[in-house]
């Protein structure tokens, strides 16, 4: 009985952290230079990249460029007034559905982002297994 209860709790935790959105779009990303992606627009969706249920999809894991693609994405962002941002990887979290993962799921990476005179550090959730159209999160800018 105790083992069944433990299993139920584990399943509930995994289900509550995961998203119902299906990934695996595999859109080809464009490079501005070796360390920066091209991004053309700022998302109007206030959850894009800022919620684990709506992560940025940078791709690259299949060809061992997932972490580099995460940095390429972040290098394309600015603060809301063009400020240079700084960031660090806070860790992995949040299983999401993906055809590119193990048993149909992958983990997201959480980056903490800030800039000079910002009031707080902001989490950006990135999926390096799937690739979608890149946008800047709401409240951020794009490097010119």
VENZIGI-V198035 format. One record per pair of residues at least 24 apart in sequence whose C-alpha atoms are under 8 Angstrom apart, sorted by the first residue. I is the first residue (numbers start at 0). GAP is how many residues later the second one is. Records with the same first field share a line. If there is no record, write none. Layout:
I: GAP / GAP
//
This chain:
13: 81
16: 77 / 78
17: 35 / 76 / 77 / 78 / 79
18: 33 / 34 / 76 / 77 / 78
19: 33 / 76 / 77
20: 32 / 33 / 75 / 76
21: 75 / 76
22: 74 / 75 / 76 / 107
23: 74 / 75 / 76 / 105 / 106 / 107
24: 105 / 106 / 107
25: 33 / 104 / 105 / 106
26: 104 / 105 / 106
27: 103 / 104
28: 29 / 102 / 104 / 105
33: 38
34: 33 / 36 / 37 / 40
35: 35 / 36 / 37 / 38 / 39 / 40
36: 32 / 35 / 36 / 38 / 39
37: 38
38: 37 / 95 / 96 / 97 / 103
39: 94 / 95 / 102
40: 94 / 95 / 101
41: 93 / 94 / 95 / 96 / 98 / 99 / 100
42: 92 / 93 / 94 / 95
43: 94
44: 92 / 93
45: 91 / 92
46: 90 / 91
47: 89 / 90
48: 75 / 76 / 77 / 88
49: 72 / 73 / 74 / 75 / 87
50: 73 / 74
51: 42 / 56 / 73
52: 43
53: 71
54: 53 / 69 / 70 / 71 / 72
55: 68 / 69 / 70 / 71 / 76 / 78 / 79
56: 69 / 70 / 71 / 72 / 73 / 74 / 75 / 76 / 77
57: 68 / 69 / 70 / 71 / 72 / 73 / 74 / 76
58: 68 / 69 / 70 / 71 / 72 / 73
59: 68 / 69 / 70 / 71
60: 67 / 68
61: 67
65: 62 / 63
66: 61
68: 59
69: 56 / 58
75: 66 / 67
76: 59 / 63 / 64 / 65 / 66
77: 62 / 63 / 64 / 65
78: 35 / 36 / 60 / 61 / 62
79: 59 / 60 / 61
80: 60
81: 59 / 60 / 61
82: 32 / 33
83: 31 / 32
84: 28 / 29 / 30 / 31
85: 27 / 28 / 29
86: 24 / 25 / 26 / 27
87: 24 / 25
97: 31 / 32
99: 29 / 30
100: 28
//
